Amino acid sequence: MSNLAVKIQQQRQEQQSQQQVQQQTVVIRKNRSITLGEKFLFVLFIAGVVLAAVSMISNSVAAYQTNVEIQKLEQKLELQQKTNSDLQVEVKELSNYDRIWTKAKEMGLTLEKNNVKVIQE
């Protein structure tokens, strides 16, 4: 090859190497930072996640408190039912015919068979 052909080939190689260097610098220059819009969207996403978590926690606390109140009401209901059954037993005991007759005698009442009416329950 002639000297001129070698020089042209070297120039082409230099141009190619310069283009490669320029492409590499372009790649390096394309390293972008996070834009303001992306930051805003990221903050908005994080805020949404936090709000969802707080909402879930508050709902679970409200459900727990409701369950506690239900249990307290059930305990009161059981106590009232027990009291009612005890009072019904007492009413049956106090409404016994023999007991009523003894109380009536103590108060001075007498039994007149013509004025007595029997009522069936």
C-alpha positions in Angstrom: 0.0 0.0 0.0 1.0 3.4 -0.7 1.7 6.0 2.0 -1.5 7.9 1.0 -3.7 4.8 1.4 -2.2 4.2 4.8 -2.9 7.8 5.9 -6.5 7.6 4.7 -7.0 4.3 6.5 -5.5 5.8 9.7 -7.8 8.8 9.4 -10.8 6.5 9.1 -9.7 4.6 12.1 -9.2 7.9 14.0 -12.6 9.1 13.0 -14.2 5.8 14.0 -12.4 5.9 17.4 -13.5 9.6 17.8 -17.1 8.6 17.0 -16.9 5.7 19.5 -15.6 8.1 22.1 -18.4 10.6 21.3 -20.9 7.8 21.6 -19.5 6.8 24.9 -19.6 10.4 26.1 -23.2 10.7 24.9 -24.1 7.6 26.9 -22.4 9.1 29.9 -24.2 12.4 29.4 -27.6 10.6 29.2 -27.3 9.7 32.9 -30.3 11.7 34.1 -31.3 12.4 37.6 -34.9 12.0 38.9 -37.1 14.8 37.5 -39.5 16.9 39.6 -42.5 15.2 38.2 -41.1 11.8 39.1 -40.3 12.9 42.6 -43.9 14.3 42.9 -45.4 11.0 41.7 -43.1 9.0 44.1 -44.2 11.2 47.1 -47.8 10.9 46.0 -47.5 7.1 45.9 -45.8 6.9 49.3 -48.6 9.1 50.7 -51.2 6.9 49.3 -49.6 3.8 50.8 -49.3 5.5 54.2 -53.0 6.6 54.1 -54.1 3.1 53.1 -52.1 1.6 56.0 -53.5 4.1 58.5 -57.0 3.4 57.2 -56.6 -0.3 57.6 -55.2 0.0 61.1 -58.0 2.4 62.2 -60.7 0.0 60.8 -59.2 -2.9 62.6 -59.1 -0.9 65.9 -62.7 0.1 65.4 -63.7 -3.5 64.8 -61.8 -4.6 68.0 -63.6 -2.0 70.0 -66.9 -3.0 68.6 -66.2 -6.6 69.5 -65.3 -5.6 73.1 -68.6 -3.7 73.4 -70.5 -6.7 72.0 -68.9 -9.0 74.6 -69.8 -6.6 77.4 -73.4 -6.4 76.2 -73.6 -10.2 76.0 -72.3 -10.4 79.6 -75.0 -7.9 80.7 -77.6 -9.9 78.8 -76.6 -13.2 80.5 -76.7 -11.5 83.9 -80.1 -10.0 83.2 -81.5 -13.4 82.0 -80.2 -15.0 85.2 -81.8 -12.4 87.3 -85.1 -12.8 85.4 -85.1 -16.5 85.8 -84.4 -16.1 89.6 -87.3 -13.7 89.8 -89.6 -16.1 88.0 -88.7 -18.8 90.4 -89.4 -16.5 93.3 -92.7 -15.5 91.8 -93.7 -19.1 91.5 -92.7 -19.7 95.1 -94.6 -16.6 96.4 -97.7 -17.4 94.4 -98.1 -20.8 96.0 -101.7 -21.3 97.3 -100.7 -22.4 100.8 -98.5 -19.3 101.2 -101.3 -16.9 100.0 -103.7 -18.6 102.4 -101.4 -18.2 105.4 -100.8 -14.5 104.6 -104.6 -14.0 104.3 -105.2 -15.6 107.7 -102.5 -13.4 109.2 -104.3 -10.3 107.9 -107.6 -11.5 109.3 -109.3 -12.5 106.1 -111.6 -15.5 106.0 -112.6 -17.8 103.2 -116.2 -17.7 102.1 -116.8 -20.4 99.6 -119.6 -18.5 97.8 -117.3 -15.6 96.9 -114.4 -17.7 95.7 -113.8 -17.9 91.9 -111.2 -20.3 90.5 -109.1 -19.0 87.6 -107.1 -21.5 85.5 -103.7 -20.4 84.3 
